[in-house]
């Protein structure tokens, strides 16, 4: 079974530039999560989708971050404009179906490491 | 939102059992208790989860206190490959609000 795919693996940009990250979840997984992980900290949930609808975006800095999941499959996370404090690893995760908790688990990609200079 | 409290770090000897504690005194009746671990330069990976009863799988065991205000992840025989950051997470019934804390960094000594 193919895992969660993320690209690019690394990205270096100047502050005030824009950047986008792409995630392809495991086939058939309805729920998709984006996390931000700053060095030395635990992952912080930015946004959660079920199919193409947003379940939770309470921690997404909406003035500069946006995310979409067209057709309920792939997802893109964008930062515009980037700030120095956005330097982090951006992780994507997916899970099969909401509502069957005893069999559920999240599968994570390897992440995109963003450096903002 | 329910929070979890874990020690910042723990140390274990190889091939000995490890008990990783987690306090979650504000847990609600429908919150699930999850454990994930993160090896260096990788995304987190699932370890185990449960609701009320103790759970076992090939990786670990999860012991949940009767009042559910704390839980313990048990690695029966630690190996060097178990050195990682272990996260205890509470989530709602629908796996919403899947919020990570700062975790416990486990060091395994040969």
Interface residues (C-beta under 8 A of the other chain):
Chain A: X4 X31 X33 X35 X41 X42 X43 X44 X45 X48 X55 X56 X91 X93 X95 X98 X99 X101 X102 X104 X105 X106 X107 X108 X109 X110 X111
Chain B: X32 X36 X41 X42 X43 X44 X45 X46 X49 X51 X85 X87 X93 X94 X95 X96 X97 X98 X99 X100 X101 X102 X103
